[in-house]
Amino acid sequence: MRIVLFCHSLLSDWNHGNAHFLRGVVTELAVRGHEVRVLEPEDAWSLRNLLAEPGGPTALEEVRALYPHVRPERYAPDALDLDRVLDGAHLVIVHEWSSPELVQRLGERRRAGGSFRLLFHDTHHRSVSAREEMARYALTHYDGVLAFGEVIRRIYLEQGWTQRAWTWHEAADARVFHPLPHVEAERELVWVGNWGDEERTAELHEFLLEPVKALGLMARVHGVRYPEAAREALAASGIEYAGWLPNHRVPEAFAQARLTIHVPRRPYAQALPGIPTIRPFEALACGIPLVTAPWSDAEGLFTPGRDFLVAANGQEMRRHLRALLADEGLRRELVEHGRRTVLARHTCGHRVEELLRICQSLGTSASECQPMARERVVL
């Protein structure tokens, strides 16, 4: 298939977790023989911020080398020639960080006779936290919506924003996220994440800062958008703040620590059950023991207690961290089960298989969905 993906940026993952998953999906599609064209706006704020980091240009070159199948084309919105971009396309995917104007223009092309299938991809909590923003997207002429959780899929249908929607969870890019056994652990705990725009400040104090301080752990935090008060709180808890970390270096950061934790933002913990966001997938793929603050695995993606431990409150987080640090067998059991689960069900390869089945349900032929199989038959 010839596939066109419109997104905010795959060059940059600065405060932009969508890039993690989409880079993996593009790579999986490309190695299966699909032609994938990625378009991102030339003024993407994520890339601007990446380039402003001291190591930003070096990280960007590393991304280009690590993802040879991901070659985004940057466009000026006012000069975007959709006739040329869509020529010969079988499938067009539009990520929800695209502008409403672009979303509408693509829908109009589909209505005007475009032979491609057109899907909208939602990976955010705005469908519950900012419904008026999502209602601005004109999806009438789209073939459907890819929602990264069942609860969001239902919202799209209940609100009448689309007639068809599929649950399409994020997943780990197992080509990049895997254990690094040659790397020695240097600290007890690492956490990778942004402070969270006040969406989880209290939770970070309860499940990260206070347990680390109480247990006297050697801990490091990576992320961006930490206000001065947050940095002071980290320092008061004895936690090293190490700033932005390019996502492709996260496997090494995980390998340098004995444990990590997951603290979901409040919308995912309270209003969007069943959506873990991408970091737990990546942590389990890397083989690091994970303890998570409460979130509901409403769709049965994992086996809590065997893939990871769940702490109901800060006191239980301290107990879990202490137990894991003291018991190598418990850490190994958790790591092996969690990684097995990801490799069995939650890699970008699995999500590509799901996407191709969706395409077939929309009328795309099996030979277009599986070009490598077609070539084998011809040979």
N, C-alpha and C positions, 0 to 999 in steps of 0.2 A: 504493500500500500504506500501511497504517497500521503504523508501525514504532516499537517501544519499545526504547530503549537504556539499559541500566543500566551505570554506570561510576563510577569514583572521583570525577572532576571534569573538566568541560570548561571551567568558569570559570577554573580555575587550571592553569598549566603549571609551577608551582614544583616542581622536581625530579620532573617528571611528564611524560615525553616522550610518553606515550600520548595526551595531550590534542592534540598537534600533528596526528596522523593522524586521530583521530576527529572533530575539528572539521571537517577537510576532507571526510571521508566524509559527515558530517551535512549539510554545505552542498551537496555534490553530489547527495545524495538529494533534498533539499528543492527545488533548482532544477529537478529532473526531475519534480516534481509529487507526490512522496511526502510524507506527513505523518509527521514524525519527532518523537517525544517523548523527551526526554533526562531521566533521573532520576539524581541523585547525592546521597549522604548529606549531611545538613546539617553534620555534624562532620568533613568531609573535611580531613585534616591538610594537604594541599597548599594548600587555600584559606586555612586558618589561617595558614600560613607566608607566603603571598603578602601577606595583609593586614598582617602584622607588618613587612614591608619598608617603608622610608621612602616609596617611590613605589608601593606596592602598590595602594592604592585608585584612584590615577590609571590604573595599568595595567589594572585590572579594568574601568574605564569604557571604556578603549580597546578591550578585547576585546569588550565588548558592542556597541560601534559597528562594529567591523570584521567581526564575524560575526553579521549580523542574523538568520540562519536558525538560529543555535544559541542556544536559550533553555532552559537547564537548569532543572529544578524540583528544589529541595532538599527532601529528606524526612527525617523522623525514623524510623529503622528500626522502632521499636516501634509506630509509628502508620501504617505503610505499608499502604494498602488495595489489595491486589493485584487484587481483583475489579474495582475502578474503573479501575485503571491498565491492566489487560489487556483490558478490554471493547473488542471490535471490532478488536483487534490481529491483523495477519496475520503479523508477524515480530517476534520478541523476541531481542535480542542482549545477552548478559551478559558484560561484560569480567571478566577473571580477577582483578582487584583487588577485586571484589565479595566480600562475606563468604560463607563456606561455607553459612551459614544461609540467606541469600537465594538462593543457587544451588540449594539443596535445595528451598526453598519453590516456586521457579519450576518445577523439575522435577516436583514433585507436582501443580502445576496442569496441566501438560502431560499427565501420566499420567491425571488425573481427567477428561480430555476436552477440554482446551484446544485450540481449532482452529488456534491460531497455530503457526508453526514456531519452534523454540527452538534457538538456537546459542550456544555458549560460545566466547569470543574470548581467545586466549592470546598475549601479546606480551612474555614475560619468559623468563628462563633457569631458572626454578625447576624446570622439568620434568627438568633434569639436576642442578641444584645443590641442590634441596630437594624430592626426589620425595615424601617423606612429607607435605609440605604440600599438594602437588597431589593426592595420593591421597585427601585429605579431601573433595574436591569430588565430590558425587554427581551424575554426569552420565548415569546409566542411561536416564533418560527424555528426554534431550536428542536433538534430531535430528542433532546433530553438532558438530564443533569446527572453528573457524577458527584455524589455527596460523600464526604469522608466519615460518615456515620449514619446509622439507620434513623436516628432521631432527626437528623437534618433532612434526610430523604423524605421523611413523612411531612416535615414542615413545608417543603417545596410543594408537595401535592396538596396539603391541606389549605395552603394559602393561594392555590391556583396559579402559582408562578410557572408551572410546567405541567405537562400531561404525563410525562414519563421521567422516572428518576431511578437511579441504581445506587446502592451502597458500594462505595469504592474506598476502602480504608487505605491510609498510608502504610508504608512497609519499609523494611531495611534494604538498603543497597548492599547486598552481601558481597559484592565485588570489592567494596571499599571498607565496609564495616565487618571486621572479623578479628579474632584474637591475634595478639602479637606476643607470642610466648618468649621471644628473645629480649623483651623489654622488662627491666626490673622495676618492681613496685617501689616508689619513693615516698609515698604518703598513705595514710589510711583512707582518706575519702576525697573524691572530686565531685563537683557538681557543675554541669554546663547548662547555662540558661540565663535569660535576661531577667532583670529585676521584676518587670511585669506590669508597669504602669498602674501600680496600686491594685492589681487584680489578684495578688497573692502575697502582699507584704506581711500580713499577720501570719500566714501559713509558713512563709520562709523563716520567720522568727521561731515559730513553734517546732517545725520539722527539720530545720537545718542549723540555724545559729545556736539555739539553746542546747540541743543535743551535743553538738560539736564542743561547745564550751564546757558542758557538764562532764563529758567524757575525756576532755583534754586531747582531742584528736588533732593530728596533723592534717589539715584540710586546705584545699584550694578550690576557688570558684572562678569560672570563666564566663564572660558574657559582656553585653554592652548595655548602655542606658541605665547605669547605676548612679543615682544621685549621690551627692556628698554624704547625706545622712545614711544611706545604705552602706557606703564604703566605711564610714566610721563604725557602723554596727558590726560589719564583718570583722574589722580590726579588733573591736572590743571582745569579740568571740574567739579571737586567735586564728581567724581564717584569712588566708592569703588571697587577695584579689588580683587575678592575673590578666584581666581585660579580655578583649576580643580574641576568639580562637577560630581560625578558619575550620569549617566543618570537616574537611578531609583530614585534619590533624587530630580530630577527636578520638579515633581509635588509639592513638599513642597516649593521649591524656588518660583514657580509661585504663590502658595497660600499666600506667605509672601509679595507679591507685588500687587499693584492695576492695573498695566499695564505692557505689554511687547511690544516689537517691533520686526520686522523682517527686516533684511538687507541682501538681497541675494547677493551672489558673482556675479561679473560682467558677467561671462559666462552664468549664468542662467537669468540674467536680460536682456542681449543683444542678445545672440545667441541661447538660448534654451527656447523659450517661452513655457509656459504651465507646467513648472516643479517647484513647490514651494519648493522642498526639504522637509525634514521630520519635521522640527521644527514647522511650522505653524499648521500641523495636530495635533501635540502634545499639542501645546498651546491651540488650540480651544477645544480639548478634556478635558483639565484641567479647562476650564471655566474662562480664564483670557482674558480681552479685549486686542485685538491685533491691532496695527497700522503697516502697512508695507510700506517700500520703494517700488518704482515702480517695478513690474514684471507683465508680461502678462499672465493672466489666459486663455490662448488660447484654452484650452480644457473644459472650463466651469466647473471646479471642485467645485468652490465656487460661492457665490454671493457677489462680492466686494461691500462694503457699508452697507451690512447687516451682513455678517459673520465677517468682519473686515473692518477697514478704510484704505484707500490708500493715502499716502502722496506723491505728485508729486515732492516735494523739501523740503528742510529743513524748510522753512518758514511755509509750510503747515503742516509739522510734528509738529511744535510747536503749531499751532492752534488746531490740532486734540488732542494732549496730554492735552492741557489746557482745551478743551471742555469736554473731558472724565473725567478728574479729578474733574470737577465742576458739573457734571451731573450724579447722580447715576442711574437715569432711562435710560439714554443712554448707560451706561456701562452694565446694566442688559439686555437691549434689544439686544445688540451686543453679549453678552456672551450666551444668550439662543439660538439665531439663529445659531451662529457658532458651538456650541456643538451639536445642533440638526442635522446640516449638516454632521458633522463627524460621528455621531452615525448612520445616515441613509445611508451613502455611503462610508465612508473612514476609516474603522477600518481594522485591520489585518484579522478579520473574513471575511470581504468582499473580501479582496485580496486572501484569501485561496479559497473562492468560485470561483473566477476568474481562479485561478490556476487549480483547479479541472476540470473546463470546458475545459481549454486548453488541459489537459491530455486526456479527453474524445475525443476531436477532433483529438488526435494523436493515438487513438485506445485503450486507457485504458478503461476497462469495468466500467459500472456504479457501480457495486458491489464493485470493488476495490477502486473506488473513494469515496464511501460512506459506509465504513465498519460497522458503527454503525447501519445504516438502514438495512444492511444484517443480523446483529445479531438479530435485532428486529423481522425480518421475520422468522428466524430459531426458535426463542423462541416461 
